Amino acid sequence: MAIRINRLDFNLLPNPKRVIVRFFMPGGEQRAKKIITRIRNLSDVEVSEVLNNTLRDFSMRHRNISKVFLNHYQRVAHLLKDLDIQESELSREEKLLMGAYFTHEYSIESAAFFNPSIVDDPDQSHIEEGKKRVIVSFRATGEGHVSSIVFRGGTIDKNNNIELNSVSNLVDIAETIQIHRYVKEDFIHKLTDMNFHDEEVFEGVLYGLNNEFTFQELVHNLREFEHKNIISVERDKMLQAIRLIANAQYQICFSLDTTISERVIFPVTAAESNGIEDARFVKFVDEDGTQKYYATYTAYNGSVIMPQLIETSDFYTFKVMTMYGKNAQNKGMALFPRKVNGKYAMLSRHDGENNYIMFSDEINNWNEEVTLIQEPEMPWEFVQLGNSGSPIETPQGWLVLTHGVGAVRKYVLGAILLDLNDPRKVLAKLTQPLLMANEKEREGYVPNVVYSCGAILHNDNVIIPYAMSDSSSGFAYVSLQEMFDNFEYIDEATKQMSNGALAKKRILLVEDDNVSASLLIKVLNDDGYFVEHVSDGLEALMSFEKKKYDLILSDIEMPNLNGYQLLEFVKSKGIEIPVVFISGYDTDADEVKGLSLGAAEYLKKPIQKDLVQLRLKKIFQ
């Protein structure tokens, strides 16, 4: 049967009113000196008049425009010496006016607003039942086709309707930008301390660099050296050490008084000078239970693409690092939302045609071997395949939205299902496109294209933000069950196994200690349970009011609402969910109290894997 795609009735179009201010150097330093001289020739009255008119014209379009003007003045202040001008001779108004002449507006969304991804907002407090806050990222393109990353905040209700928050016309680039630079002398000393002495490597990679250099400059020399020379095992160790030391990164911070829609990640480094493309954001849960957000994206400088990684926990401060390794190539890398078998996992398309998976101990170093998991097979993907964002974890397996390119370069979305424990194994695939451009969506900058950089699950539906013809964006949702009903499984045994996953018992784990939670999650997952984890009783109340669980496994001593209070609430509301305590309170009196309140079982820490599994099986039987 066909899968019903539910398109939401609104489009997000490019908005030319969304502008930032950038440094502007018209025609090089000689021309800049002429501009400075002309400003110096103005009288004090004329300087005030021109400056006041400029501030009046632009102060309502930007936050603290005078601060921007001063910053841009500083970028040309070195030219004063050539003009025999002492900086102390300049008034503050003259500095502001000079900065204004070396400033221009840039409309970040004037050309296109596309290639979205969606994640849960870090803040889910005080949200109505059935709703979820979300953050949606987009690739915004303006003059010269320079791309940046922009955001929108909003909510999804229980009926999968999306309401985006109102958007301010004010747009902020980062308040603080820290770019890591390296001192060549220190770099060479560090390598020597590590007992690396290959003079040819020093000569070919480092000696030709300036006294201060960036990671991108270093990468260029490394690639040239590897291309021109035979790389022995020992020499490869030294090259890897250089990369290890260099692990370049920069950090950008936004003012706390900005809304999510006002923050734009604009190109910072030379490697990004022509744009930041296709950020695939994902909420990542580490083995200790901590959560953060990562995004892979492609930096482009007009000739070379470089995969990059963003890390944030709050969407105010973003750490950006380069991904390296022989498999960190090409576009379309997508990180799994957790480690798999103790390793980071990543989807890739490093050959530009097929879907691969790879694993690593380091999140930005991808040197281990890759595994081919999908080649073009259907007519609608004969040209090439790729992923449409990070895999989504379901009880049945890792759900991967794909994109395929067919005749007349028509892009469509598809899907495959990977094994939860060994995602190198493809369990099933769709044999018909999941989503393709309709008549309204096929016209645009690049016709006949639908594309997504990441979806999420909500109330057993897959919420898919998608781009239309590289111009605008929309949303759709599809029933997860319908997708599984339409999958073609590799064999009947795999189908039965996957369908059996639908019957997995769902356990809500309430535990404020991340180490204990991590151990319990592994024990429960190994025994075939589907587990969701919250940190205290208050979060548990919000969770089981929205979703159905077969059992609550709860600690007792927790902030906000302890285990006893949680159990009392469950009983008072007539909620028929068995509650099992697992606690560090290890006396007989504690156990009697828990059981007398109505707990189905009382287990003592430290946990014993076999005992936990046995007691839970007994309860479910």
Secondary structure, DSSP 4 states (H G I P E B T S, - for coil): -PPPPEE-S--B---TT-EEEEE---S-HHHHHHHHHHHHTS-HHHHHHHHHHHHHHHTTTSTTHHHHHHHHHHTTGGGGGGGT--GGGS-HHHHHHHHHHTEEEEETTSSEEEEEEEEE-S--TT--TT-EEEEEEEEEE-GGG-EEEEEEEEEE-TT--EEEPP--S--B--SEEEE--EEHHHHHHHHHHTT---HHHIIIIITTS-SEE-HHHHHHHHHHHHHHS---HHHHHHHHHHHHHH--EEEEE--TT--GGGBEE---SGGGTT-EEEEEEEEEE-TTS-EEEEEEEEEE-SS-EEEEEEEESSSSEEEEEE-BSTT--SS--EE-SS-BTTBEEEEE-TTSSSEEEEEESBTTB--SPEEEEE---SGGGSSEEEESSS-EEETTEEEEEEEEE-GGG-EEEEEEEE-SS-TTSEEEE-SS-SEE--TTTS-SSSTT-EE-S--EEETTEEEEEEEETTTEEEEEEEEHHHHHHH-EESSHHHHHHHHHHTTPPEEEEE-S-HHHHHHHHHHHHHTT-EEEEESSHHHHHHHHHHS--SEEEE-SS-SSS-HHHHHHHHHHTT----EEEEES--SHHHHHHHHHTT-SEEEESSP-HHHHHHHHHHHH-
